[in-house]
Amino acid sequence: MTTATPNLLDAYWLTDSRQVLSPEQSRSAVFFAMQGEHHDGHAFVGELYQKGVRQFVVERAALTPARRTEFTHYPDAQFTETDSSLRLLQQLATDYRQRFQIPVIGITGSNGKTIVKEWLAQLLAGDYVIAKSPKSYNSQLGVPLSVHQLNSSHTLGLFEAGISRPHEMQALETIVRPTLGIFTNIGTAHDEGFRSRRQKVAEKLRLFTRAETLIYCKDYPDIDEEINLLLKAVNPAIRLIHWSKHEGAVYKAAVQQDRLTLTAEHGTWTLKLPFADPASVENLIHSIVALLTLGFSDEAALQNRLNRLRPVSMRLEVKEGINGCVLIDDSYNNDIVGLQLALGFLDQQLTRTRKVVILSDVLQSGQREDELYESVAALQRANQISEFVGIGPVISRNAHVFPATSRFYGGTDEFLASYPFDRLRDSAVLVKGARPFSFERIVNRLQRKVHGTVLEINLDALTHNLNYYREKVGRGDTGQQTKIMVMVKAFAYGSGSAEVAQLLQFHRVDYLAVAYADEGVSLRQNGIDLPIMVMNPAPETFQTVLDYHLEPELYSLRLLQEWGSFVGERGGEERRRGEKEEGRKGEKGGDLHSPFLISSSPPLHLKIDTGMHRLGFVEAELPSVIAYLQQHPALRVASVFSHLVGADDAQFNAFSKQQYESFMRSMAVLEDGLGYRPMRHLLNSAGIVRFPDYKLDMVRLGIGLYGVESSQLERSMVRPVGTLRTVISQIKQVKAGESVGYSRRGVLDHDARIATIAIGYADGFDRRLGNGVGQVWVNGTLCPTVGNVCMDMTMIDVTAAPASEGDDVIIFGQEIAISDLARTIGTIPYEILTGVSERVKRVFYKEGN
């Protein structure tokens, strides 16, 4: 192991070992290995060395003797030892920032940071060469990576910074070093990390301790008071530019419908706003005041800039495309870092081996044109893109650096008119474009048209929930990290098995579990190579289990013996084939001593019945199980497990303890009889929260991953993953006394506006929710159902709602918790989730970075 301190400032900074690198990036990369609650980057040094990376920053605490020995096997690698890779990365970013004497706008606040940053980038695009945070890179790790994009061509920096606990902003301030600051607002986000709202404001204000100017809304008293009490004390020269809907601010803001009037001592501006919802108006005022502060004060010119603004979608969505394609919609912005993130996501789409990229000109990169597109072309080669399509005049004139099979078009209109769309079959298609190219038109052309009911799956929320449970389980009683088996049975609880499994594989969970062998086959066919346990194997599916490297759960002596007999017969057949092969080799003078080609049987899993009385071996059967396994040593037990009956309810705590003790007695018997200890797992999602002492070697994560904390003890710690939404097909006025729907069940007692929505019981909207039992969310108003739920449609009363035909309707999600919906009809969230029909389109999306 060679220890060195090379020049790291100008290297390519790499923090995720899963990132696909071009050869040029590998040669110039330095990997910062970080050890955290959920990961240890040091475990992937070897993998990156094989990819060509030669510089590594490693943490002393992670350098065990075994790891130091391992690193000596990488002879030309250079290692920089540090106490904290993150802290070193932040210090390097601080040093790097000092190279640039340009204006930098730093943005913080509870909400709106990313929107303000993106809108300012749109508004100022013609006046500056802008470096900005990719997507929502505003964390302790994201900020240094953002600032490292700066180069000598940039004339303005736009960086956002967020914190979740005290003392974090101090490090970010030295990295961003804003000259102008914007404090968007203060809200509840990350309240749990601070003693009070005022403390959170004070900590965020640390970003501006050396700023020349600060823009904020004076109508937030916590912000205004902390600025005047604390910030002014440490930065007395700071220029405060505040706005308010009342008197006493530098700018008074008056909003009437879509008209904003800003009044100050030095002028008045009346502007038509492109967006009218309150959050957008607040973000727009911050942006307009920033422009005025930078000297852009002409009213007509300001209006022209506002007219160019477009909505900011930070979501990267996965949709069903035409001709069997998977469509990745990232059509609202385009920068080199965002492109690399999107290509990494494209690489996870294992359901399609053919990969297509449709890319616009990359705007505001700050790089020389030839260098920029050579690096874009290198990324396409490194990611093994099957077909590349470039759209825009600049990328087109650099066509020579791309593969000869690439296609180029001068603009979006030309592409839509000329591209042979029949070429796109069974492909994963990434559509990524800068906002002026209106790539949403391309997405609309490529998206498969289905009815308006969709189940949106938030992949960031799913990742958040996975990490929450990972943190809960930590290390088991042996000191090793507790493994996680994730349940993806029943179409991943309705969320989409292959897509969810791909994300879980990307985040390196240890096991997946399915109910039936055909579910496991589907995952294998979609590129999943994680171990998969089949919970209900049947003798007629044993061959499938073997062929697809699945692992059976065995719960009875009959099934164990049938599996053993099957494996033995299969082994005999392979032995006989091997003997024949050896005979043929002997006749030809071959090697008579080569081994027979006998496939080993896959690991198996034993289920113990400790009180559920559904499936499993009882304690009295264990001697027979051990005797059989001793007679068949080729049958290897990977794990032994049981299931707590009432893990989600405190009234069953005594019984849960009794089950744990029964399970441990069974394990002791099995371990003694087998001569080795298989993995042990007992806990489900609720058990992870309520019985941390029982976590053993592995836990089984199910409904909690999908956003339902069934113990109800830490409900706020998990995020809803799925949002079921539909649209209003028609609205009509119906008089009091009239009836609505089948069997005239919905008789109105008032004149009403009745909307028909495009969802029914065939889609998973339960019939029990009809006749006012259920409510749906329409533009901020809960609207009751009217009459019976139909097969494909449902009627709702929108008399009190601002509703129009074509408007969105939320069935469940952030606005209506799935647990509350289930409680309404006396069922459980599992039934609601798994009841969403497969005919309902799934849209998978990522919110930020």
Secondary structure, DSSP 8 states (H G I E B T S, - for coil): -EE-----TTSEEE--TTS---HHHHHHEEEE--B-SS-BGGGGHHHHHHTT--EEEEEGGG--HHHHHHHTT-TT-EEEEES-HHHHHHHHHHHHHTT--S-EEEEESSS-HHHHHHHHHHHTTTT--EEE-STT--STTHHHHHHTT--TT--EEEEE---SSTTSHHHHHHHH--SEEEE----STTGGGSSSHHHHHHHHHGGGTT-SEEEEETT-HHHHHHIIIIIHHH-TT-EEEEEESSSSSSEEEEEETTEEEEEETTEEEEEE-S--SHHHHHHHHHHHHHHHHTT---HHHHHHHHHH-------EEEEEBGGG-EEEEETT---HHHHHHHHHHHHT-TT-SEEEEEEE---S--S-HHHHHHHHHHHHHHTT-SEEEEESHHHHTTGGGS-TT-EEESSHHHHHHH--GGG--SEEEEEE--GGG-THHHHHHHB----S-EEEEEHHHHHHHHHHHHHHH-B-TTSSB-EEEEE-HHHHHTT-HHHHHHHHHHTT-SEEEESSHHHHHHHHHTT--S-EEESS--GGGHHHHHHTT-EEEE-SHHHHHHHHHHHHHHHHHHHHHHHHHHHHHHHTT--TTS---------EEEEB-SS--SSSB-GGGHHHHHHHHHH-TT--EEEEE---SSTT-GGGHHHHHHHHHHHHHHHHHHHHHHSS--EEE---HHHHHH-GGG-TTEEEE-GGGGT--TTSSSGGGS---EEEEEEEEEEEEE-TT-EESGGG-EE-SS-EEEEEES--TTTT--GGGTTTT-EEEETTEEEEEES---SS-EEEE-TTS---TT-EEEEESSSS-HHHHHHHTT--HHHHHHTS-TTSEEEEEE---
